[in-house]
Amino acid sequence: MPRDVVTLVLRNVDLGHGNWLLEFDAEGAAAGMRPGQFFMIGVPGSDVLLRRPFSVCGLPGTFADGAPGAVQVLYRVYGRGTALLASLGRGARLSVLGPLGHGFTPPRAQGAIPLFVAGGIGSAPFPAFAAELRALGFAPEMHYGARTATELPLLDWFASSCAPLAVATQDGTSGTRGLVTVPLEERLAAADRARLHLYACGPTPMLKAVGRLALRSGVVCDLALEAPMACGFGVCLGCVLPTHGPGPNEVRYERVCIDGPVMRAERMAW
């Protein structure tokens, strides 16, 4: 059940290169929350009217140094809203609405291989999910891509939690040079691809490419969609995306905030 509360910042850690990890008192909101769900976060008293959506990055137990009952969100400073967020220190008041949307579901088949595909700050929902999957006995793999090495936050954490980890940057400053879909295509050619279950989050062009590769390879694929949204609970209609309708050749529009943000790749009509 979503809660709309004003809570306190516990930590706001500068990870370098504009990447931050914000920890706040979830005031009970973490109980029952799923990795892939999100919060709408605003800064009380600021001149920024609309709250911003942020995927939950860490739930209690995800990070060894996390405070009991607290949650973490990973964000990158892009504009005034995220710059204000980065200015907050311990004890600052924070407006939080959530948890919202539908999150990831672990694979149902025993022996399945969860494979994360993340583009830059799109890695945000995967720490909490990796921790859950490992507790369930799964060993998640990861393909992590970005334009440059500075856009790969928590890379060391993923290196210790997801194996194998394949890194790709467009400028070649970390891992292989090129798009993350290149090593992914090679991975999908392996003999055990029938055991794979892809989970992808990142820029929309990357999600489209990952979805196409998964459908072509017959691999189950869940996409954590990103879209602008003002409310987070289905009223503003700012986050609609086309999906396949109930009938042949029909297209309907669904709201990322309440129908997603996690949707199966075959559901998207883009």
Rosetta blueprint (number, residue, H / E / L):
1 M L
2 P L
3 R E
4 D E
5 V E
6 V E
7 T E
8 L E
9 V E
10 L E
11 R E
12 N E
13 V E
14 D E
15 L E
16 G E
17 H L
18 G L
19 N E
20 W E
21 L E
22 L E
23 E E
24 F E
25 D E
26 A L
27 E L
28 G L
29 A L
30 A L
31 A L
32 G L
33 M L
34 R L
35 P L
36 G L
37 Q L
38 F E
39 F E
40 M E
41 I E
42 G E
43 V L
44 P L
45 G L
46 S L
47 D L
48 V L
49 L L
50 L L
51 R L
52 R E
53 P E
54 F E
55 S E
56 V E
57 C E
58 G E
59 L L
60 P L
61 G L
62 T L
63 F L
64 A L
65 D L
66 G L
67 A L
68 P L
69 G L
70 A E
71 V E
72 Q E
73 V E
74 L E
75 Y E
76 R E
77 V L
78 Y L
79 G L
80 R H
81 G H
82 T H
83 A H
84 L H
85 L H
86 A H
87 S L
88 L L
89 G L
90 R L
91 G L
92 A L
93 R E
94 L E
95 S E
96 V E
97 L E
98 G E
99 P E
100 L E
101 G L
102 H E
103 G L
104 F L
105 T L
106 P L
107 P L
108 R L
109 A L
110 Q L
111 G L
112 A L
113 I E
114 P E
115 L E
116 F E
117 V E
118 A E
119 G E
120 G H
121 I H
122 G H
123 S H
124 A L
125 P L
126 F H
127 P H
128 A H
129 F H
130 A H
131 A H
132 E H
133 L H
134 R H
135 A H
136 L L
137 G L
138 F L
139 A L
140 P L
141 E E
142 M E
143 H E
144 Y E
145 G E
146 A E
147 R L
148 T L
149 A H
150 T H
151 E H
152 L L
153 P L
154 L L
155 L H
156 D H
157 W H
158 F H
159 A H
160 S H
161 S H
162 C L
163 A L
164 P L
165 L E
166 A E
167 V E
168 A E
169 T E
170 Q L
171 D L
172 G L
173 T L
174 S L
175 G L
176 T E
177 R E
178 G L
179 L L
180 V L
181 T H
182 V H
183 P H
184 L H
185 E H
186 E H
187 R H
188 L H
189 A L
190 A L
191 A L
192 D L
193 R H
194 A H
195 R H
196 L E
197 H E
198 L E
199 Y E
200 A E
201 C E
202 G L
203 P L
204 T H
205 P H
206 M H
207 L H
208 K H
209 A H
210 V H
211 G H
212 R H
213 L H
214 A H
215 L H
216 R H
217 S H
218 G L
219 V L
220 V E
221 C E
222 D E
223 L E
224 A E
225 L L
226 E L
227 A L
228 P L
229 M L
230 A L
231 C L
232 G L
233 F L
234 G L
235 V L
236 C L
237 L L
238 G L
239 C L
240 V E
241 L E
242 P E
243 T E
244 H E
245 G L
246 P L
247 G L
248 P L
249 N L
250 E L
251 V E
252 R E
253 Y E
254 E E
255 R E
256 V H
257 C H
258 I H
259 D H
260 G L
261 P E
262 V E
263 M E
264 R E
265 A H
266 E H
267 R H
268 M E
269 A L
270 W L
